[in-house]
Amino acid sequence: MPRIAVDAMGGDFAPDEVVKGVARVSLESEIEVVLVGASDRIQALLDEGPYNPELISVRHCAGAIGMGEDPYEALRGRRDASIVVAARMVADGEADALVTAGNSGAAVLTAAKNFKLIRGVRKAALASVYPRETEHPGQDVFGLLLDVGATIRCDANELAQFAIMGSAYARRVSKQPAPRVGLLNMGREEGKGGEVLVEAHRKLRALPSIHFVGNVEGNDIASGRADVVVAEGLVGNVVQKLLEGLGQAASHLASQAANDNWRWRLGMAMLAPGIEKVRDMTDFGSYGGSPILGFERLCIKAHGRSSERAIANAVKVAAKAVRDRIADEIAEAVAEIR
Amino acid sequence: MRGREARRVDAPDVPSADPPAVVFRWDLDKTYLRTEFESFRRLVLIPFESATDKVNLPAVPQLMGALRRAALARGERPWVFFLSASPPQIGAEIRKKLALDGIEYDGIVFKDQLRNLLRGRFRTMREQVGYKLGELLHARRQGPAAREVLFGDDWESDPIIYSLYADVLAGALGGDRLAALLAALAVDRESIDRIAADAEVLTAAGPSPDVQRIFINLERRTPPGRFRVFGRRLVPSFNYFQTALSLYEVGLLDAVGLGEVARALHERGFRGERLRNSLDDLVRRGHLEAETADRAILVLHRDGRDLQSPGERTLGARAMATMLRLRRRMARSGSAPDAPTAIDWEKVVSEWMATRKP
């Protein structure tokens, strides 16, 4: 069984929700977890709920990196920060993967500092899983968007590598034999988007190992047209934040309207079970976390606002990715095109 | 015999505590046996189970055997009693199961549920505190005045019953206060009077060795923090390796016995990491000294079981572990591990009853 190092002090609701999530995993699976953080605090939290101690160990460290801290500054000289200690455990082979709900920048930087890039991979990519429509039965209700912030600008080769990595991940984790890969662009025509995107399109079209469906536009992201959407970090990050913001705005507008008018309120009450179902289906907590792809070692970045459920699912995703040998799959796919 | 609801079986002629003795009292279901009474179907099937159908919890027979041998090696007479709320009708198969597991014992008490049923005493059939506490005190009066170790689980009321019993023996509880607590616990008047009388006799006899440890098997995975109110005398344990470690620390189990328990668990699928995690958990919860943990790791290593975690192979992790140990030791300095904790019984009972309200 895989051994997962979890940054117990990372996240808006850490360590409470992180520890509870790990306790939950210990009762629901055979995954072994190492909680990295302030051991006294961790044990006090474990004591208050059910857990299986046979599957949980604790690695004490005193430091932690706050969600609002500048990652470069925060990581400087902070060797005892929980995320750093957890990453070192993974790098040293004491654990098979890292899960953190902490500061995204710190997660990417720590991974970059401690993990080796897969041979041939030029840049790692931070992926993001998002809810979307499905076009055919069996299609995953979550799509994969990468990169969302590990890079800023990329060249065509790097975008092609992101496509290969995302495709390999979706193949294993979403159990789709040939995930559809799209390149995020300002139009579907292959000549759109400038030199880098045109070149990336040409390269992706020529790759036999991936199912490239061409350029996808902003309005395609939420459809099931592509299972993996590739973008450079700057654009991907803007899209990710936009998707989150839209969801929050829609929810806010609906409750505001319901407050203003009793008919709306009644309508909302009648729709409540359906809304709840959709919310549950699209809740980031149900997929847990997204991978940082391109390293020999695996890191799953859970959402900063992760609940117990989200953390539990992130740990399960990490264990599945280890079992499915995602890093090897990516290495093989990258080697094929070298 | 007074109007008791229990039927005693296999009751031996117990002399006073000469030679020195140690008493081990065990619950049966969920403590020694993996009895499944969660569903009505399983409950109905229990009387029809043969001895070979009954499954013991991992490493319990080995622990019982090792405790007996260790006591004899120390020159102490080990007394082993079982106290169960199951009916005596299943006694024959239980005795066969004990024989199959090679467990030597000195007595078993069952609850005469048939008699309660025929008399229409339905509340008594479900009542645990009055029944078990009454039986424990009665057995103590008849048995050796020796130190005791109690084994129960988190399914019914073992933690509260055993702790009440321990406090009565320690002279910390009795008289009107005990009677009021039992009344609050919904124990019937007849049982309260009997318990109070037995408690008075035992207290009047003067100080004697009391309960050294209470082990609660967390079969339901009850959060261990909930038992903190009972003090450090009560050790909530997730498996019998944790129980064995605690017994090893207080000298009731020797290194050979600890190895036997670890081996038995290993045979039931507990790999080295699981044992190690269990050990560390017990240390973090404050129920095992780090020094004992180190000794246990060494002992088990000699026995061919590697409990060293991967992190301990690095210098940094070893230094960190040493620092943590020192910190824990400093935090605990001034309070002996076995110092009795004064239990706030009124609060405990009120909270206990609140969790039992429908």
Interface residues (C-beta under 8 A of the other chain):
Chain A: L27 E32 S39 Q43 A44 D47 E48 G49 P50 Y51 N52 P53 E54 L55 I56 S57 V58 R59 H60 C61 M89 D92 G93 E94
Chain B: R221 T222 P223 P224 G225 R228 F238 N239 Q242 F270 E273 R274 L275 R276 N277 S278 D280 D281 R284 R285 S309 P310 G311 T314 A317 M320 L324
